[in-house]
Amino acid sequence: MDASLALQYALIALAVLASAWAVARKLFPVSVRRLRIAVALPLLRASRPAWLRGLGRRIAPAPSASGAACGGCDGCDPDPRRE
């Protein structure tokens, strides 16, 4: 296979993966959050090297507020000026 064709396939694969991730984050925010937690937890163990724990912290989602319902949209914003 020609090197330029392999590069083209690699770039198309990256574009498709990025697009699929954006759609998943938009349509399935709770599932994406659970997936990120499931991937990050094994990396955050104390027995792991520091660079793996750092990667786990980057993958882990931000802690959600205790009063937040689902964190999937801004539809429950109590600010009346946003209507």
Secondary structure by P-SEA (a helix, b strand, c coil): ccaaaaaaaaaaaaaaaaaaaaaaaaccaaaaaaaaaaaaaaaacccccaaaaaaaaaacccccccccccccccccccccccc
